[in-house]
Amino acid sequence: MTQNTSTNVYNTLVNRLADFFRKPFFSDYRTIAGLWALLAVIATLMKGGLDGHLNNFLIFRGVFDHLTAFQPLYDLYPSEYHDCNHYGPFFSIIVAPFALLPKFWGLLLWQFSLGACLFFAIVNMPMKHSSKILIMWLISNEVLSSFQMAQFNLAIAALVVSAYTAIRAGRNGWAALFVVIGTFTKIYGIVGLAFILFSNRKWRFTGWLALWSAVAFILPMFISSPEYVIQEYLAWAQSLIEKNSINVDLDNAANYFQNISFLGMVHRISGREFSDMFILLPAMLLFLLPFVRTRIWASYGFQWGIVASALMCIILFSSSSESSGYVIAMLGVGIWYVSAPWKRTTTDTILLLFALILGSFGTSDLMPSGIKRGFIRPYSLKALPITIVWLKLIWELCTRNYPLPQRHLVKTNPAD
């Protein structure tokens, strides 16, 4: 079979698949909303049972319970749950409505709320309907994975995307709020600060950021005390440092499901322990490199590329990355694929499928057990396709042409 024949067969299959998902049923938001709601119920019943005993949710409830009882937030409570909390004191405000309900109903409502956050964040993204539908289908397996762990990562993905969407709409106050919530709960949301460069009113955004940060810092004090909350913020910082040192320990058997990142992949394949800064510093420079192209900051395609890059970086360069957090990275992959102002190539589509197969389904039951347990998990290979996509995205952001919106061209070229 010649190369042209292979390409034609491949293009035919891709086109038929695309036509299938363009059918009204599959391109309807209600179909995906119903699917995600069903996945939330199934995951809740399978993992939490009728008593709502899902370990992560018990940890989350504990943040509220322990804060209101003035107990240390980052100690071990083996009689209540396994592992320990690594969320900030402000998280107690987020989880409070769910912690006050009976465990099962609190867990189920928690799952629905997380799914709804991400669903509406994607619906509100300023891009074509077909692009948003493709993204939703692409990440559905990771949505299920997150539901199975009751993870807050669905909300983190929603907050990052919503921060950019708000900036794009000129709503700096809302954008700053989304960044602050993501940062004061799980640190990850701090990547949204990069979007300040796309704001037309940067000082206003900065002012809102300071205001919301003060509110988030103080709010837990109303259900505890100032002294206690300040003490727990300091303890939170220490717990994150300690968790990182544990995650990079290759000899710790408990890390089998931790550090599923580019960092973990390099450590595990090389079999060596070394400072992550040897990776993080070059990665930070690569992330920042596209910003030197100041003339195209106003391009929506360029901006979406930065959003996609930020989402992938959250997972690729965090030693705390888990398989259930890949909904964040896969959302970034989806945005990368659909937001380019040029037609995606066959190579790009193959990369997308590679990310879906290995980056999403790589640790699922659909992957043969021998491959999953013998290669993917031991070497954190779930991060491999995401890394390749991210590197290609950085290359595109640094070299490709991103057209400016018409209103910007008129403003900068009044003579045209």
C-alpha positions as CSV (number, residue, x, y, z in Angstrom):
1,M,0.0,0.0,0.0
2,T,1.5,3.4,-1.0
3,Q,1.8,6.3,1.3
4,N,-0.9,8.2,-0.6
5,T,-3.3,5.3,-0.4
6,S,-2.6,5.0,3.4
7,T,-3.2,8.7,3.8
8,N,-6.5,8.6,1.9
9,V,-7.8,5.6,3.9
10,Y,-6.8,7.5,7.1
11,N,-8.5,10.7,6.0
12,T,-11.7,8.7,5.0
13,L,-11.9,7.1,8.5
14,V,-11.3,10.4,10.2
15,N,-14.0,12.2,8.1
16,R,-16.5,9.4,8.7
17,L,-15.8,9.6,12.5
18,A,-16.3,13.3,12.4
19,D,-19.5,13.0,10.4
20,F,-20.8,10.5,13.0
21,F,-20.2,12.9,15.9
22,R,-21.8,15.8,13.9
23,K,-25.2,14.0,14.2
24,P,-27.7,16.0,16.2
25,F,-27.7,13.6,19.1
26,F,-24.0,13.6,19.6
27,S,-23.5,17.3,19.0
28,D,-26.2,18.3,21.5
29,Y,-25.0,19.7,24.8
30,R,-27.8,17.9,26.6
31,T,-26.4,14.5,25.5
32,I,-23.0,15.3,27.0
33,A,-24.6,16.8,30.2
34,G,-26.7,13.6,30.6
35,L,-23.6,11.4,30.0
36,W,-21.5,13.3,32.6
37,A,-24.4,13.2,35.1
38,L,-24.7,9.4,34.6
39,L,-21.0,9.0,35.0
40,A,-21.1,11.0,38.2
41,V,-23.9,8.7,39.6
42,I,-22.1,5.5,38.5
43,A,-18.7,6.6,40.0
44,T,-20.4,7.7,43.2
45,L,-22.2,4.4,43.7
46,M,-19.2,2.2,42.7
47,K,-16.5,4.1,44.6
48,G,-18.5,5.6,47.5
49,G,-21.4,3.2,47.9
50,L,-24.7,4.3,49.5
51,D,-22.8,5.5,52.6
52,G,-20.7,8.0,50.5
53,H,-17.5,6.6,51.9
54,L,-15.1,7.8,49.2
55,N,-11.7,8.6,50.7
56,N,-10.9,11.8,48.9
57,F,-14.4,13.2,49.8
58,L,-13.8,12.3,53.4
59,I,-10.6,14.2,53.3
60,F,-12.4,17.2,51.8
61,R,-15.1,17.0,54.5
62,G,-12.4,16.9,57.1
63,V,-11.0,20.2,56.0
64,F,-14.3,21.9,57.1
65,D,-14.8,19.7,60.2
66,H,-11.2,20.1,61.4
67,L,-11.1,23.8,60.7
68,T,-14.3,24.5,62.6
69,A,-13.0,22.4,65.5
70,F,-9.6,24.2,65.5
71,Q,-7.8,20.9,64.7
72,P,-4.6,20.7,62.6
73,L,-5.6,20.5,58.9
74,Y,-2.5,18.6,57.8
75,D,-2.2,15.9,60.4
76,L,-3.1,12.3,59.7
77,Y,-6.5,11.1,60.9
78,P,-6.4,7.3,60.3
79,S,-9.7,6.7,62.0
80,E,-11.4,9.1,59.5
81,Y,-9.6,8.5,56.2
82,H,-6.3,7.4,54.6
83,D,-3.6,9.9,53.5
84,C,-3.8,13.5,54.6
85,N,-5.2,16.9,53.3
86,H,-3.1,19.1,51.1
87,Y,-5.7,21.8,50.3
88,G,-5.6,25.3,51.7
89,P,-7.7,26.6,54.6
90,F,-9.9,28.5,52.1
91,F,-11.0,25.1,50.8
92,S,-13.1,24.8,53.9
93,I,-15.4,27.5,52.5
94,I,-15.8,25.7,49.2
95,V,-16.6,22.3,50.7
96,A,-18.8,23.6,53.5
97,P,-22.2,23.1,51.8
98,F,-21.3,19.5,51.0
99,A,-19.8,18.7,54.3
100,L,-23.0,19.7,56.1
101,L,-25.0,17.2,54.2
102,P,-25.2,13.4,54.9
103,K,-22.2,11.7,53.3
104,F,-23.9,10.1,50.3
105,W,-25.9,13.2,49.3
106,G,-23.0,15.5,50.0
107,L,-20.7,13.3,47.7
108,L,-23.3,13.1,45.0
109,L,-24.0,16.8,45.0
110,W,-20.2,17.4,45.0
111,Q,-19.8,15.3,41.9
112,F,-22.7,17.0,40.1
113,S,-21.3,20.5,41.1
114,L,-17.8,19.7,39.8
115,G,-19.1,18.3,36.5
116,A,-21.4,21.3,36.1
117,C,-18.5,23.7,36.7
118,L,-16.4,22.2,33.9
119,F,-19.4,21.7,31.6
120,F,-20.5,25.4,31.8
121,A,-16.9,26.6,31.6
122,I,-16.6,24.9,28.2
123,V,-20.0,25.9,27.0
124,N,-19.1,29.6,27.7
125,M,-15.8,29.4,25.9
126,P,-15.8,31.8,23.0
127,M,-15.3,29.3,20.2
128,K,-17.3,27.3,17.7
129,H,-20.0,25.0,18.9
130,S,-18.4,22.0,17.1
131,S,-15.0,22.7,18.7
132,K,-16.6,22.7,22.2
133,I,-18.4,19.5,21.5
134,L,-15.2,17.8,20.3
135,I,-13.4,18.9,23.5
136,M,-16.2,17.5,25.7
137,W,-16.2,14.1,24.0
138,L,-12.4,14.1,24.1
139,I,-12.2,14.6,27.9
140,S,-15.2,12.4,28.9
141,N,-13.0,9.5,30.0
142,E,-11.0,11.8,32.2
143,V,-14.1,13.3,33.6
144,L,-15.1,9.8,34.7
145,S,-11.6,9.2,36.2
146,S,-12.0,12.4,38.2
147,F,-15.4,11.4,39.4
148,Q,-14.1,8.1,40.5
149,M,-11.7,9.9,42.9
150,A,-14.1,12.8,43.6
151,Q,-11.2,15.1,42.6
152,F,-11.4,18.9,42.6
153,N,-9.4,18.8,39.3
154,L,-12.6,19.3,37.3
155,A,-13.1,22.6,39.1
156,I,-9.4,23.6,38.6
157,A,-9.7,23.0,34.8
158,A,-13.0,25.1,34.8
159,L,-11.4,27.9,36.8
160,V,-8.4,28.2,34.5
161,V,-10.5,28.3,31.4
162,S,-13.1,30.6,33.0
163,A,-10.3,33.1,34.1
164,Y,-9.3,33.5,30.4
165,T,-12.9,33.7,29.2
166,A,-13.6,36.4,31.7
167,I,-10.6,38.4,30.7
168,R,-11.6,38.0,27.0
169,A,-15.0,39.5,27.9
170,G,-13.4,42.4,29.9
171,R,-14.7,41.0,33.3
172,N,-11.4,41.5,35.2
173,G,-13.1,41.1,38.6
174,W,-14.5,37.7,37.7
175,A,-11.2,36.6,36.1
176,A,-9.2,37.6,39.2
177,L,-11.8,35.7,41.4
178,F,-11.3,32.5,39.4
179,V,-7.5,32.8,39.7
180,V,-7.7,33.3,43.4
181,I,-10.1,30.4,44.1
182,G,-7.8,28.1,42.1
183,T,-4.7,29.3,43.9
184,F,-6.1,29.3,47.4
185,T,-7.4,25.8,47.1
186,K,-4.8,23.8,45.2
187,I,-2.1,26.2,44.0
188,Y,-2.7,25.1,40.4
189,G,-4.9,28.0,39.6
190,I,-1.9,30.4,39.8
191,V,-1.2,29.7,36.2
192,G,-4.1,32.0,35.4
193,L,-1.8,34.9,36.3
194,A,-0.3,34.5,32.8
195,F,-3.5,35.7,31.3
196,I,-3.1,39.2,32.8
197,L,-1.1,40.0,29.7
198,F,-4.2,39.7,27.7
199,S,-6.3,42.1,29.8
200,N,-7.0,45.5,28.5
201,R,-7.0,46.9,32.0
202,K,-4.1,45.2,33.8
203,W,-4.1,47.5,36.8
204,R,-7.8,46.8,37.4
205,F,-7.2,43.1,37.2
206,T,-4.3,43.5,39.7
207,G,-6.5,45.4,42.0
208,W,-9.2,42.8,41.9
209,L,-6.6,40.1,42.5
210,A,-5.4,41.8,45.6
211,L,-9.0,42.3,46.9
212,W,-10.1,38.7,46.3
213,S,-6.8,37.4,47.8
214,A,-7.5,39.3,51.0
215,V,-11.1,38.0,51.0
216,A,-10.0,34.4,50.5
217,F,-7.3,34.7,53.2
218,I,-9.7,36.2,55.7
219,L,-12.9,34.3,55.0
220,P,-12.0,31.0,56.9
221,M,-11.4,33.2,60.0
222,F,-15.2,33.7,60.3
223,I,-15.7,30.1,61.1
224,S,-12.6,29.6,63.2
225,S,-10.2,32.3,64.4
226,P,-7.5,34.6,62.8
227,E,-4.6,33.0,64.8
228,Y,-5.6,29.5,63.9
229,V,-6.1,30.3,60.2
230,I,-2.7,32.0,59.9
231,Q,-1.1,29.1,61.6
232,E,-2.7,26.7,59.2
233,Y,-1.7,28.7,56.1
234,L,1.9,28.3,57.3
235,A,1.3,24.6,57.9
236,W,-0.1,24.3,54.4
237,A,3.1,25.6,52.9
238,Q,5.1,23.2,54.9
239,S,2.9,20.3,54.0
240,L,3.3,21.0,50.2
241,I,7.1,21.1,50.6
242,E,7.0,17.7,52.5
243,K,4.6,16.2,49.9
244,N,6.9,17.2,47.1
245,S,9.9,15.5,48.8
246,I,7.9,12.3,49.2
247,N,6.6,12.4,45.6
248,V,10.1,12.5,44.1
249,D,11.4,9.5,46.2
250,L,11.6,6.6,43.8
251,D,12.1,4.1,46.5
252,N,8.7,4.9,48.1
253,A,6.2,2.3,47.0
254,A,3.4,4.7,47.9
255,N,4.4,6.9,44.9
256,Y,3.3,4.3,42.3
257,F,0.2,6.4,41.6
258,Q,1.9,9.8,42.2
259,N,4.1,12.1,40.1
260,I,2.4,10.9,36.9
261,S,4.1,13.8,35.1
262,F,7.0,14.7,32.8
263,L,9.1,15.0,36.0
264,G,8.1,11.5,37.1
265,M,8.6,10.1,33.7
266,V,12.2,11.4,33.5
267,H,13.0,10.2,37.0
268,R,11.6,6.8,36.5
269,I,13.0,6.1,33.0
270,S,16.5,7.3,34.1
271,G,16.2,5.6,37.5
272,R,17.9,8.6,39.0
273,E,16.9,11.1,41.7
274,F,18.0,14.7,41.0
275,S,16.6,18.2,41.6
276,D,13.5,18.9,39.6
277,M,14.8,22.4,39.0
278,F,17.0,21.0,36.2
279,I,13.7,20.4,34.4
280,L,11.5,23.1,35.8
281,L,13.7,26.0,34.9
282,P,14.0,25.1,31.2
283,A,10.3,24.3,31.2
284,M,9.5,27.7,32.6
285,L,11.6,29.4,30.0
286,L,9.9,27.4,27.2
287,F,6.5,28.4,28.6
288,L,7.5,32.1,28.7
289,L,9.3,32.1,25.3
290,P,6.2,32.7,23.2
291,F,5.4,35.9,25.1
292,V,8.4,37.6,23.4
293,R,6.1,37.9,20.4
294,T,4.3,40.9,21.9
295,R,2.8,42.0,18.6
296,I,0.5,39.0,18.5
297,W,-0.7,39.0,22.1
298,A,-4.1,40.3,20.9
299,S,-4.5,37.2,18.6
300,Y,-7.3,35.0,20.0
301,G,-5.5,31.9,18.5
302,F,-2.3,32.8,20.3
303,Q,-4.2,33.4,23.5
304,W,-5.9,30.1,23.3
305,G,-2.5,28.5,22.7
306,I,-1.3,30.0,26.0
307,V,-4.4,28.7,27.8
308,A,-3.7,25.2,26.4
309,S,-0.1,25.4,27.4
310,A,-0.9,26.5,30.9
311,L,-3.4,23.6,31.3
312,M,-0.8,21.0,30.2
313,C,2.0,22.5,32.3
314,I,-0.1,22.1,35.4
315,I,0.1,18.3,35.0
316,L,3.4,17.9,33.2
317,F,5.5,19.8,35.8
318,S,3.9,19.0,39.1
319,S,5.2,16.2,41.2
320,S,1.7,15.8,42.7
321,S,0.1,14.9,39.4
322,E,-2.1,11.8,39.5
323,S,-3.8,10.0,36.7
324,S,-7.2,11.4,37.8
325,G,-5.8,14.9,37.2
326,Y,-5.4,14.4,33.5
327,V,-8.7,16.0,32.7
328,I,-6.8,19.2,33.0
329,A,-4.1,18.2,30.6
330,M,-6.6,16.6,28.1
331,L,-8.6,19.8,28.1
332,G,-5.4,21.6,27.1
333,V,-4.8,19.1,24.3
334,G,-8.3,19.6,23.1
335,I,-8.0,23.4,23.1
336,W,-4.6,23.1,21.3
337,Y,-6.2,21.0,18.5
338,V,-9.4,23.1,17.9
339,S,-8.1,26.7,18.4
340,A,-5.4,26.9,15.8
341,P,-6.2,29.5,13.1
342,W,-5.1,27.0,10.4
343,K,-6.2,23.6,9.3
344,R,-4.8,20.8,11.5
345,T,-2.6,18.3,9.6
346,T,-2.7,14.5,9.6
347,T,0.2,14.5,12.0
348,D,-1.7,16.7,14.4
349,T,-4.7,14.4,14.3
350,I,-2.4,11.4,15.0
351,L,-1.0,13.3,17.9
352,L,-4.5,13.9,19.2
353,L,-5.4,10.3,19.0
354,F,-2.1,9.3,20.6
355,A,-2.9,11.6,23.5
356,L,-6.4,10.1,23.7
357,I,-5.2,6.5,23.7
358,L,-2.1,6.7,25.9
359,G,-2.7,10.0,27.8
360,S,-6.3,9.3,28.6
361,F,-7.0,5.6,28.3
362,G,-3.5,4.5,29.1
363,T,-4.3,3.6,32.7
364,S,-7.9,2.5,32.1
365,D,-9.3,-1.0,32.0
366,L,-9.4,-0.8,28.2
367,M,-5.6,-0.9,28.1
368,P,-4.1,-4.4,28.2
369,S,-3.0,-5.1,31.7
370,G,0.5,-6.2,30.7
371,I,1.2,-2.9,28.9
372,K,-0.4,-0.8,31.7
373,R,1.3,-2.5,34.6
374,G,4.6,-3.3,32.8
375,F,5.2,0.0,31.1
376,I,2.7,2.8,31.4
377,R,2.4,3.0,35.2
378,P,6.0,2.2,36.2
379,Y,7.4,4.8,33.8
380,S,4.7,7.5,34.0
381,L,4.2,7.1,30.2
382,K,0.8,8.7,30.4
383,A,2.7,12.0,30.3
384,L,4.5,11.2,27.1
385,P,1.9,12.2,24.5
386,I,1.0,15.3,26.5
387,T,4.7,16.3,26.5
388,I,5.0,15.9,22.8
389,V,1.8,17.9,22.2
390,W,3.0,20.7,24.5
391,L,6.4,20.9,22.8
392,K,4.7,21.1,19.4
393,L,2.4,23.8,20.8
394,I,5.4,25.9,22.1
395,W,7.0,25.6,18.6
396,E,3.7,26.8,17.0
397,L,3.4,29.7,19.4
398,C,7.0,30.8,18.6
399,T,6.9,30.4,14.8
400,R,3.4,30.2,13.3
401,N,1.4,33.1,12.1
402,Y,-1.5,34.1,14.3
403,P,-3.8,36.7,12.7
404,L,-5.0,39.6,14.8
405,P,-8.7,40.4,15.3
406,Q,-10.1,43.0,12.8
407,R,-10.8,45.6,15.5
408,H,-7.1,45.4,16.6
409,L,-6.0,45.9,13.0
410,V,-8.2,48.9,12.6
411,K,-6.9,50.4,15.9
412,T,-3.3,49.9,15.1
413,N,-3.5,50.8,11.4
414,P,-5.9,53.7,11.2
415,A,-4.8,54.5,7.6
416,D,-6.1,51.1,6.3
